[in-house]
């Protein structure tokens, strides 16, 4: 069953920052890596990826540079910045709170301490 695209939209930048935390990558590498790690749940198109990368670069979360990929043509690589690492940590914490809350609701809720 396909995943609703609106559920994916809010997490894409966090996932890209996570990939770049591991090392510099060019766009197609990020597309492939997201697809592989998510069992094809995250299947980005270049028309979605590059505007997002440019926006993140404008926000100071990424920098880019040109480099050759193992004898291939010159590619544009992206690198996470210290500001990007900070944002990734914030997003990870936010994601943990969000998924925990969704799971509590889906499992019937948690008893609030004030109600005990």
C-alpha positions in Angstrom: 0.0 0.0 0.0 1.3 3.4 -0.9 2.1 6.0 1.7 0.2 9.3 1.6 2.7 11.9 0.1 1.5 14.5 2.7 2.9 12.3 5.4 6.3 12.2 3.7 6.5 16.0 2.9 7.4 17.1 6.5 10.2 14.6 7.0 12.1 14.9 3.7 14.4 17.6 4.8 15.2 15.7 8.0 16.0 12.6 6.0 18.3 14.5 3.6 20.1 16.1 6.5 20.6 12.7 8.0 22.1 11.3 4.8 24.5 14.3 4.6 25.5 13.9 8.2 27.1 10.6 7.1 29.0 12.3 4.3 28.8 14.5 1.2 26.6 13.4 -1.6 25.3 14.5 -4.9 21.6 14.6 -5.7 21.2 11.3 -7.5 23.0 9.5 -4.7 20.5 10.9 -2.2 17.6 9.8 -4.3 19.0 6.3 -4.6 20.0 6.0 -0.9 16.5 7.2 0.3 14.8 4.7 -1.9 17.1 1.8 -0.9 17.0 2.5 2.9 13.2 3.0 2.9 12.4 -0.1 0.7 11.2 2.4 -2.0 8.8 4.2 0.4 10.7 7.5 -0.3 11.0 7.9 -4.0 12.0 11.5 -4.8 12.0 13.0 -8.2 14.8 15.4 -9.2 12.1 18.1 -9.5 11.3 17.7 -5.9 14.8 17.2 -4.6 16.7 20.0 -6.1 14.4 22.9 -5.1 14.5 21.5 -1.5 18.3 21.3 -1.6 18.5 24.9 -2.9 16.1 26.1 -0.2 18.1 24.3 2.5 21.3 25.9 1.1 19.7 29.3 1.3 18.9 28.7 4.9 22.5 27.8 5.6 21.8 24.2 6.4 23.9 23.0 3.5 26.8 24.1 1.3 27.6 22.8 -2.2 30.6 22.4 -4.3 31.6 20.8 -7.6 33.6 17.6 -7.8 34.3 14.7 -10.0 32.7 11.3 -9.0 35.1 8.5 -9.6 36.1 9.4 -13.2 32.6 10.6 -14.0 31.6 14.1 -15.1 31.7 16.9 -12.6 28.8 16.8 -10.1 27.4 19.2 -7.5 27.9 17.8 -4.0 26.1 18.8 -0.9 27.6 19.0 2.6 25.8 19.6 5.9 26.9 22.7 7.8 27.1 23.1 11.6 23.7 24.9 11.4 22.3 21.9 9.5 23.6 19.5 12.2 21.9 21.6 14.8 18.6 21.6 12.8 18.9 17.8 12.3 19.2 17.3 16.1 16.1 19.5 16.6 14.2 17.6 14.0 15.1 14.2 15.4 13.8 15.3 18.8 10.7 16.7 17.3 10.2 13.5 15.3 10.6 11.3 18.5 7.9 13.4 20.3 5.6 13.3 17.3 5.8 9.6 16.7 5.5 8.8 20.4 2.3 10.9 20.5 0.9 9.2 17.4 1.7 5.8 18.7 0.0 6.6 22.1 -3.2 7.7 20.3 -3.2 4.7 17.9 -2.8 2.3 20.9 -5.7 3.8 22.7 -4.0 6.7 24.5 -2.0 7.0 27.7 -3.5 7.8 31.1 -2.5 11.4 31.9 -0.9 11.8 35.3 -3.5 14.4 36.3 -6.3 11.9 35.7 -4.9 9.3 38.1 
